[in-house]
Amino acid sequence: MTPLEDRATGCVAGAAVGDALGGATEGWTSEQIVERYGGRVEGVVPPYNEDWRNARPIAPYHKGDGHITDDTLMTHALIRVYEKTGGHLDAYSMAEHLVPELMGERRWIPELEAEALPLQRIFLAEKWIVARLHYGHADPREAGVGNIVNCGAAMYVAPVGIVNAADPDAAYAEAVDLTGAHQSSYGREAAGVMAAAVAEAMRPGATADSVVAACLRLAKDGTRAAIEAVCEAASGLGHWEGSFEALRAAVRPYDTVADTYRDQGLGARRPSRVHSIEELPLALGFLVIAKGDYRDTVLGGVNYGRDADSIASMGGAIAGALGGLDGVPKEWVEQVAAASRTDLVAPGRSIAAVARRVHEGDLLRRRAHESAFAELDGA
């Protein structure tokens, strides 16, 4: 396995494992998680509510027990789009290829314990893609405007970072273009920064600190401020245990979702230049505390609660890219793959192959441009 394949499979499998572990604790406070499970979550656990079929507000989804959620369903769908196109993606790719992925073919949905269209599982903010592009015929570059601003685009954008491995600037630009069909404002910005984080993590010699530095260099407005505040708070902490209050205090001024997570104020998830999603800064914060270690990065997100599956999935993607597949606990990969009836490693190999082909095309275009510019400049 080449380093490219190792880091790509680590990223994709790492994201899926974080997603599955965090699915069980999503929506709850860290105190509620401890009460339910008799302590901190250290791996795959049953659903928070054993009567998951009738539970509110997350019914009818079987979260927990190692089941991947919509974060991973969307990530794998995006990888299939890359396989079909074999090249860089933009907002039009979302309309031409991702929409058919969501509404055109039944797939096994672990949380539903049934085969269904991915469209039947994804959240309303992701259903927006189909509503706006397929039914609304919106211009793909503007289709994200009007959607709630959340982590919906950032949660599945890691493949963009793999395709642009070791080039965070290109990853940021491609992700911002692509996700314009889904999100606007700081939701779209977070997708660009998340892709950049993965691209930097794919670089040989990358560290947790270099990932954060790349994010701060590229991030804009409230997203940059939130990442800076959370990572500064995280830098003084030695372990995720005991970190939650400090990290929440750091991100609170930028987060539009209340401390009582399910309460939505008037300004929640509306476009803003001074706000940020919570999930990406927290994922980076746990990465800093763990010094890039996969297990502790993910367990921090899982036990923090709130949008735990997305925090742990984003953190898992970045840490998985840093450490490669061997850095993701094998027992977790096997448990989640078996429970979800989903191969977690093959999609990583697939996107690595796409990245190789895309890079070859990029080289040819760059050399042609260099030659033409040299001729123009009289060289």
JOQUIKA-V414338 format. One record per residue. N is the residue number from 0. RES is the residue in one small letter. OMEGA is omega in radians with two decimals (* if undefined). Layout:
BEGIN
{{N RES OMEGA} {N RES OMEGA}}
END
This chain:
BEGIN
{{0 m 3.11} {1 t 3.05} {2 p 3.09} {3 l -3.13} {4 e -3.14} {5 d -3.11} {6 r 3.12} {7 a 3.12} {8 t 3.07} {9 g 3.12} {10 c -3.04} {11 v 3.10} {12 a 3.12} {13 g 3.09} {14 a -3.11} {15 a 3.14} {16 v 3.09} {17 g 3.09} {18 d -3.09} {19 a 3.14} {20 l -3.12} {21 g 3.13} {22 g -3.11} {23 a -3.05} {24 t -3.09} {25 e 3.02} {26 g -3.07} {27 w 3.08} {28 t 3.11} {29 s 3.12} {30 e 3.11} {31 q 3.14} {32 i 3.12} {33 v -3.14} {34 e -3.07} {35 r -3.01} {36 y 3.11} {37 g -3.12} {38 g -3.14} {39 r 3.08} {40 v -3.09} {41 e -3.12} {42 g 3.12} {43 v 3.13} {44 v 3.10} {45 p 3.10} {46 p 3.09} {47 y 3.08} {48 n -3.07} {49 e 3.09} {50 d -2.99} {51 w -3.12} {52 r -3.08} {53 n -3.06} {54 a 3.01} {55 r 0.17} {56 p -3.02} {57 i 3.10} {58 a 0.04} {59 p -3.01} {60 y 3.10} {61 h 3.09} {62 k -3.06} {63 g -3.11} {64 d 3.11} {65 g -3.12} {66 h 3.00} {67 i -3.13} {68 t -3.09} {69 d 3.09} {70 d -3.11} {71 t 3.09} {72 l -3.14} {73 m 3.11} {74 t 3.14} {75 h 3.09} {76 a 3.13} {77 l 3.08} {78 i 3.10} {79 r 3.07} {80 v 3.09} {81 y 3.12} {82 e -3.11} {83 k -3.06} {84 t -3.13} {85 g -3.10} {86 g 3.10} {87 h -3.11} {88 l 3.02} {89 d -3.09} {90 a 3.13} {91 y 3.07} {92 s 3.09} {93 m -3.12} {94 a -3.01} {95 e -3.01} {96 h -3.10} {97 l 3.11} {98 v 3.07} {99 p 3.08} {100 e -3.07} {101 l -3.01} {102 m -3.01} {103 g -3.05} {104 e 3.10} {105 r 3.09} {106 r 3.12} {107 w 3.14} {108 i -3.06} {109 p -3.10} {110 e 3.08} {111 l -3.07} {112 e -3.10} {113 a 2.95} {114 e -3.12} {115 a 3.00} {116 l 3.04} {117 p 3.11} {118 l -3.11} {119 q 3.13} {120 r -3.00} {121 i -3.09} {122 f -3.10} {123 l -3.14} {124 a 3.07} {125 e 3.00} {126 k 3.11} {127 w -3.13} {128 i -3.14} {129 v -3.11} {130 a -3.06} {131 r -3.02} {132 l -3.10} {133 h -3.09} {134 y -3.07} {135 g 3.13} {136 h 3.14} {137 a 2.98} {138 d -3.07} {139 p -3.10} {140 r -3.12} {141 e -2.98} {142 a -3.12} {143 g -3.12} {144 v -3.14} {145 g 3.08} {146 n 3.01} {147 i -3.13} {148 v -3.12} {149 n -3.07} {150 c -2.99} {151 g 3.12} {152 a -3.12} {153 a -3.01} {154 m -3.09} {155 y -2.97} {156 v -3.13} {157 a 3.12} {158 p 3.09} {159 v 3.10} {160 g 3.11} {161 i 3.14} {162 v 3.10} {163 n -3.06} {164 a 3.10} {165 a 3.11} {166 d -3.08} {167 p 3.13} {168 d 3.12} {169 a 3.12} {170 a 3.12} {171 y -3.10} {172 a -3.12} {173 e -3.13} {174 a 3.12} {175 v 3.09} {176 d -3.10} {177 l -2.99} {178 t 2.98} {179 g 3.09} {180 a -3.06} {181 h -2.98} {182 q 3.01} {183 s 2.99} {184 s -3.03} {185 y 3.00} {186 g 3.07} {187 r 3.11} {188 e 3.14} {189 a 3.10} {190 a 3.11} {191 g -3.11} {192 v 3.11} {193 m 3.10} {194 a 3.11} {195 a 3.12} {196 a 3.12} {197 v 3.14} {198 a 3.10} {199 e 3.13} {200 a 3.11} {201 m -3.05} {202 r 3.06} {203 p -3.13} {204 g -3.14} {205 a 3.10} {206 t 3.06} {207 a -3.13} {208 d 3.14} {209 s 3.07} {210 v 3.13} {211 v 3.13} {212 a 3.11} {213 a 3.13} {214 c -3.13} {215 l 3.12} {216 r -3.04} {217 l -3.02} {218 a -3.12} {219 k 2.91} {220 d -3.07} {221 g 3.11} {222 t 3.12} {223 r -3.12} {224 a -3.14} {225 a 3.12} {226 i -3.14} {227 e -3.11} {228 a -3.10} {229 v -3.10} {230 c 3.05} {231 e 3.08} {232 a -3.10} {233 a -3.06} {234 s 3.14} {235 g -3.08} {236 l -3.06} {237 g -3.11} {238 h -3.13} {239 w 3.07} {240 e -3.12} {241 g -3.08} {242 s -2.89} {243 f -3.11} {244 e -3.12} {245 a -3.13} {246 l 3.11} {247 r 3.11} {248 a -3.13} {249 a -3.07} {250 v -3.04} {251 r -3.10} {252 p -3.06} {253 y -3.06} {254 d -3.14} {255 t 3.14} {256 v -2.99} {257 a 3.05} {258 d 2.99} {259 t -2.78} {260 y -3.04} {261 r 3.06} {262 d -3.11} {263 q 3.08} {264 g -3.08} {265 l -3.10} {266 g -3.05} {267 a 3.00} {268 r 3.03} {269 r -3.14} {270 p -3.11} {271 s 3.05} {272 r -3.08} {273 v -3.10} {274 h -3.11} {275 s 2.90} {276 i 3.13} {277 e -2.88} {278 e -3.09} {279 l 3.08} {280 p 3.13} {281 l 3.10} {282 a 3.11} {283 l 3.10} {284 g 3.11} {285 f 3.07} {286 l 3.13} {287 v 3.14} {288 i -3.10} {289 a -3.09} {290 k 3.08} {291 g 3.14} {292 d -3.05} {293 y -3.01} {294 r -3.09} {295 d 3.05} {296 t -3.10} {297 v -3.10} {298 l 3.04} {299 g 3.12} {300 g -3.13} {301 v -3.05} {302 n 3.05} {303 y -3.12} {304 g -3.05} {305 r 3.12} {306 d -2.94} {307 a -3.09} {308 d -3.14} {309 s 3.09} {310 i -3.11} {311 a 3.12} {312 s 3.11} {313 m 3.10} {314 g 3.13} {315 g 3.10} {316 a -3.10} {317 i 3.14} {318 a 3.10} {319 g 3.08} {320 a 3.11} {321 l -3.00} {322 g -3.11} {323 g -3.03} {324 l -3.13} {325 d 3.11} {326 g 3.11} {327 v -3.08} {328 p -3.06} {329 k -3.11} {330 e 3.09} {331 w 3.11} {332 v -3.11} {333 e 3.14} {334 q -3.09} {335 v 3.13} {336 a -3.13} {337 a -3.11} {338 a -3.09} {339 s -3.09} {340 r -3.05} {341 t 3.05} {342 d -3.09} {343 l -3.05} {344 v -3.09} {345 a 3.11} {346 p 3.09} {347 g 3.07} {348 r -3.12} {349 s -3.10} {350 i 3.03} {351 a 3.11} {352 a 3.08} {353 v -3.13} {354 a 3.13} {355 r 3.14} {356 r 3.13} {357 v 3.14} {358 h 3.10} {359 e 3.09} {360 g 3.11} {361 d 3.14} {362 l -3.14} {363 l 3.13} {364 r -3.12} {365 r 3.13} {366 r 3.10} {367 a 3.13} {368 h 3.13} {369 e 3.13} {370 s -3.12} {371 a -3.12} {372 f 3.10} {373 a 3.11} {374 e 3.10} {375 l -3.04} {376 d 3.08} {377 g -3.12} {378 a *}}
END
